[in-house]
């Protein structure tokens, strides 16, 4: 639906061309109203998103006014409604607007809050429409929440996913790290959330946005990641995709290490082993996850090293991949893996990391479905 105000910014024809869907604008369209179009629209939606929501439309909603197609549909619907306010900061802060928002909140209308920023009128403050990605995340989060309370196969299952690299400081400006982008781990968290799982993503430093509906815990070092994972309540599954640094400097310099002259030779860098998070999670205990999935990033003898790692770490599954430069996996968009389980080795074809994530999530779902106490 497009309001009169909205049509001042984008025409119905443009919106229809961009979406490939019909655009409704007129309450008194004879063709539509022969079929009670506004009633049909109000009943057909799983969620009505009002974006942007002006102060005027919010006031209509709060007071039950229905003088155009949008306000009539909103009054007639029994579907959930989510509003994305956008207006001048003074209008947003006005007592009337805040009173209207309180009424709508009491009625269960969902809010994607406006943000602070510059406005078309030249002023600055809270009232600017939320960013499109944040709106998308709110919508996805809404449907995932419904899935979790419905019949999704992983509803109620708690899953922790670790992702990204760790950074081990040498001094305030330098650190030891690796090439991991975190993309595979984030995709796995997203795919598991799609199946209704309650996902916590413990991530090292990345440039990625957390998937909608996933709880993100950010950390930097291996010890911080270990602490974050071990503080979590008992989990049903752990998927350890993080490329945790094996070693860290024995000590971190308080100040930047300086080169005294051109021929200055740096002091040797002494290293100490980092915690083995996968082995800790896999160790037998009353709180051990029912399924622990590790990752093995290798540059040679991938299958043999991964099989040995599964035994050494004590995890249930290992997802192994070739991360040599020629494979273009670390930092790339594709992956080719072996899934190693007690039943044997599965050889997966090369595919996008998102496809790998969906396939692994389905494998985890199938594992749960095969257990007697699912």
C-alpha positions in Angstrom: 0.0 0.0 0.0 1.2 3.5 -0.8 -0.2 6.5 1.0 -0.7 10.0 -0.6 2.4 11.2 1.3 4.4 8.3 0.2 3.5 8.9 -3.5 5.2 12.3 -3.2 8.5 10.4 -3.0 7.9 7.4 -5.2 5.1 6.8 -7.7 2.9 3.7 -7.7 4.3 2.6 -11.1 7.9 2.8 -9.9 7.1 0.9 -6.7 5.3 -1.8 -8.7 8.1 -2.1 -11.2 10.7 -2.5 -8.4 8.7 -5.1 -6.4 6.8 -6.9 -9.1 3.7 -6.7 -7.0 0.5 -4.7 -7.3 0.5 -1.4 -5.4 -2.7 -0.3 -3.7 -3.4 3.4 -3.1 -7.1 4.1 -3.2 -9.7 3.1 -0.7 -12.5 3.7 -3.2 -11.1 1.7 -6.1 -14.3 0.2 -7.6 -12.6 -3.0 -8.9 -11.0 -3.7 -5.5 -14.0 -2.7 -3.5 -16.3 -5.1 -5.4 -14.2 -7.7 -3.5 -14.0 -5.6 -0.3 -10.3 -5.0 -1.1 -9.4 -3.2 2.1 -10.8 -6.2 4.1 -8.9 -8.7 1.9 -5.7 -6.7 2.4 -6.1 -6.6 6.1 -6.6 -10.4 6.3 -3.9 -11.5 3.9 -0.8 -10.3 5.7 1.3 -12.2 8.2 2.7 -8.9 9.3 1.9 -5.3 8.3 5.0 -3.1 8.2 4.3 0.7 8.3 7.5 2.2 6.9 8.0 5.1 7.3 5.3 5.9 9.8 4.5 9.6 10.0 3.3 11.3 13.1 -0.1 11.8 11.3 -0.5 8.1 10.6 0.6 7.1 14.1 -2.1 9.5 15.5 -4.7 7.9 13.2 -3.7 4.4 14.4 -3.9 5.4 18.1 -7.3 7.1 17.7 -8.9 4.6 15.4 -9.3 6.9 12.4 -9.9 5.3 9.0 -10.0 8.0 6.2 -7.7 6.4 3.6 -6.7 2.9 2.5 -3.7 2.5 4.8 -5.5 3.6 8.0 -8.6 1.6 7.1 -6.6 -1.6 6.6 -4.7 -0.9 9.9 -8.0 -0.6 11.7 -9.5 -3.7 10.1 -6.6 -6.0 10.5 -6.0 -8.6 13.1 -2.4 -9.3 11.9 0.6 -8.1 13.8 1.7 -4.5 13.0 5.2 -3.1 13.1 5.8 0.7 12.8 9.0 2.5 11.7 8.5 6.1 12.7 10.2 8.9 10.8 9.7 12.5 11.6 11.3 15.7 12.8 12.9 15.4 16.3 10.4 17.9 17.9 7.5 16.0 16.4 8.9 12.7 17.8 9.5 14.2 21.2 6.1 15.9 21.4 3.9 14.7 24.2 1.1 13.9 21.8 3.3 11.6 19.7 4.7 9.9 22.8 1.2 9.4 24.1 0.1 7.9 20.8 3.1 5.6 20.9 2.2 4.5 24.4 -1.3 3.6 23.3 0.0 1.6 20.3 2.5 -0.2 22.5 -0.2 -1.2 24.9 -2.1 -2.6 21.9 0.8 -4.7 20.9 2.1 -2.7 18.0 5.8 -3.4 17.4 8.3 -0.6 17.2 11.5 -0.2 15.2 12.7 2.9 17.0 13.9 6.0 15.1 17.6 6.9 15.4 19.6 10.0 15.9 20.8 11.7 12.8 20.5 14.5 10.3 17.1 15.2 8.8 15.8 16.6 5.6 14.8 19.8 7.4 18.4 20.4 8.4 17.9 19.6 12.1 19.7 16.8 14.0 18.2 14.5 16.6 16.1 11.3 17.2 13.4 10.9 14.6 15.4 9.7 11.6 14.1 6.4 10.2 16.0 3.3 11.2 18.5 2.0 8.6 17.0 -0.5 6.1 19.2 -3.3 7.3 17.9 -2.8 10.9 14.3 -2.8 9.6 15.0 -6.0 7.7 16.5 -7.6 10.8 13.5 -6.6 12.9 11.1 -8.2 10.4 13.3 -11.4 10.3 13.6 -11.4 14.0 9.8 -11.2 14.4 9.2 -14.3 12.2 12.0 -16.2 13.8 10.4 -15.5 17.2 7.1 -16.9 15.9 9.0 -20.0 14.5 10.6 -20.6 17.9 7.2 -20.6 19.6 5.7 -22.8 16.9 6.6 -26.2 15.5 10.1 -25.6 14.2 12.3 -28.7 14.5 15.0 -26.9 16.5 12.6 -24.8 18.6 13.8 -24.7 22.1 17.3 -26.0 21.3 20.2 -23.8 22.5 23.1 -23.7 20.2 26.4 -21.8 20.5 28.4 -21.0 17.4 31.9 -19.6 17.6 33.2 -17.6 14.6 35.9 -15.4 13.2 39.6 -15.1 14.2 41.1 -14.1 17.5 43.5 -11.2 17.8 46.4 -11.8 20.3 48.0 -8.4 21.2 51.8 -7.9 20.9 51.6 -4.3 21.9 48.8 -1.6 21.7 49.0 -1.5 17.9 50.1 -5.0 16.8 48.6 -8.4 17.2 48.8 -12.0 16.0 45.9 -13.1 13.8 44.8 -15.2 10.8 42.9 -14.7 7.6 39.5 -15.9 8.9 36.6 -13.6 7.9 34.0 -15.3 10.1 31.6 -15.6 7.2 31.2 -19.4 7.5 30.4 -19.2 11.2 27.9 -16.3 10.8 26.2 -18.2 8.0 25.9 -21.3 10.2 24.4 -19.2 13.0 21.9 -17.7 10.6 20.9 -21.1 9.1 20.4 -22.6 12.6 18.2 -19.7 13.7 16.1 -20.2 10.5 15.3 -23.7 11.9 14.1 -22.1 15.1 17.1 -22.7 17.3 18.1 -20.2 20.1 21.5 -19.3 18.8 24.3 -17.5 20.6 27.2 -16.4 18.3 30.5 -15.8 20.1 32.6 -13.9 17.6 36.1 -12.7 17.3 36.8 -9.4 15.4 35.0 -9.4 12.0 33.4 -6.8 9.7 30.1 -8.7 9.6 26.6 -7.9 10.9 25.2 -10.4 13.4 22.3 -12.3 11.8 18.8 -11.2 12.9 17.5 -13.0 15.9 20.9 -14.3 17.0 22.5 -13.2 20.3 26.0 -11.8 19.6 28.8 -11.9 22.1 31.9 -10.1 20.8 35.4 -10.8 22.0 38.9 -10.3 20.8 41.3 -12.8 22.2 41.2 -16.6 22.7 41.0 -16.2 26.4 38.0 -13.8 26.1 36.3 -16.3 23.7 36.9 -19.2 26.1 35.4 -17.2 29.0 32.4 -16.1 27.0 31.6 -19.7 25.9 32.2 -21.2 29.3 29.9 -18.6 31.0 26.9 -19.7 28.8 24.2 -21.8 30.3 24.2 -25.5 29.2 23.9 -25.8 25.4 22.4 -28.6 23.3 24.9 -28.1 20.5 28.2 -26.3 20.0 29.5 -25.5 16.6 33.1 -24.3 16.8 34.0 -22.6 13.6 36.3 -19.9 15.1 39.9 -19.9 13.9 41.3 -19.5 17.4 45.0 -18.6 17.5 47.0 -21.5 18.8 49.5 -19.2 20.6 49.7 -15.7 22.1 52.6 -13.6 23.2 53.8 -14.4 26.7 53.3 -10.7 27.6 51.8 -7.6 25.9 54.0 -4.5 25.8 52.4 -1.5 27.5 53.6 0.8 24.8 54.3 0.5 21.0 57.5 -1.4 20.4 59.9 1.1 18.7 62.6 0.4 16.2 65.6 2.4 17.3 67.3 2.6 13.9 67.2 1.1 10.4 69.4 -1.9 11.4 67.7 -2.6 14.7 66.8 -6.3 15.2 63.6 -7.0 17.1 63.8 -9.1 20.3 62.5 -12.6 19.9 58.8 -13.0 20.4 58.1 -15.6 23.1 54.8 -17.4 22.7 52.6 -19.5 25.0 49.7 -21.8 24.1 46.2 -20.5 24.1 43.2 -22.4 25.7 41.9 -25.2 23.6 38.2 -24.2 23.5 37.0 -27.1 21.4 38.7 -29.7 23.7 37.2 -28.0 26.7 33.7 -28.0 25.3 34.1 -31.7 24.2 35.4 -32.9 27.6 33.0 -35.3 29.4 30.8 -33.4 31.9 27.2 -33.0 32.9 27.1 -29.8 31.0 28.7 -31.1 27.8 26.5 -30.3 24.7 24.8 -33.3 23.2 26.5 -32.6 19.9 29.9 -30.9 19.5 31.0 -29.9 16.0 34.6 -28.8 15.4 36.2 -27.3 12.4 39.6 -28.3 10.9 41.3 -25.8 8.6 44.2 -27.6 6.9 46.6 -26.9 4.0 47.6 -30.5 3.4 46.5 -34.1 4.2 43.1 -32.6 5.1 41.2 -35.8 5.7 43.9 -37.6 7.7 44.6 -34.6 9.9 40.9 -33.9 10.5 40.1 -37.5 11.4 43.0 -37.4 13.9 41.7 -34.1 15.3 38.3 -35.4 16.0 39.8 -38.2 18.1 42.3 -35.9 19.8 39.7 -33.2 20.7 36.9 -35.6 21.7 34.3 -33.8 19.6 31.5 -35.6 17.7 31.8 -34.2 14.3 34.6 -32.4 12.4 34.0 -30.2 9.4 37.3 -30.1 7.5 38.3 -27.8 4.7 41.4 -26.9 2.7 42.5 -23.4 3.5 45.6 -23.2 1.4 45.9 -20.0 -0.7 45.0 -21.9 -3.9 41.6 -23.0 -2.4 40.6 -19.4 -1.7 38.5 -20.3 1.3 39.7 -17.9 4.0 38.1 -14.6 3.1 36.3 -16.1 0.1 32.7 -16.7 -0.5 32.9 -20.5 -1.2 33.9 -23.6 0.7 34.5 -27.2 0.1 34.3 -29.5 3.1 34.4 -33.0 4.4 32.0 -33.8 7.2 33.6 -36.4 9.5 31.3 -38.3 11.9 31.5 -41.6 13.7 29.6 -43.1 10.7 32.3 -42.0 8.2 33.3 -39.2 5.9 30.9 -37.2 3.7 32.5 -35.4 0.7 30.6 -32.3 -0.1 30.9 -30.4 -3.4 32.2 -26.9 -3.5 29.4 -24.4 -2.8 28.8 -21.0 -1.2 29.4 -20.7 2.5 25.7 -20.0 2.9 24.9 -23.3 1.2 27.4 -25.1 3.4 25.7 -23.5 6.4 22.2 -24.6 5.4 23.4 -28.2 4.7 25.2 -28.4 8.0 22.1 -27.0 9.8 20.0 -29.7 8.2 22.5 -32.4 9.2 22.2 -31.2 12.8 18.4 -31.2 12.5 18.5 -34.7 11.1 20.8 -35.8 14.0 18.3 -34.5 16.5 15.4 -36.1 14.7 17.2 -39.5 14.8 17.7 -39.3 18.6 15.1 -41.0 20.8 14.6 -38.1 23.2 14.2 -35.4 20.6 
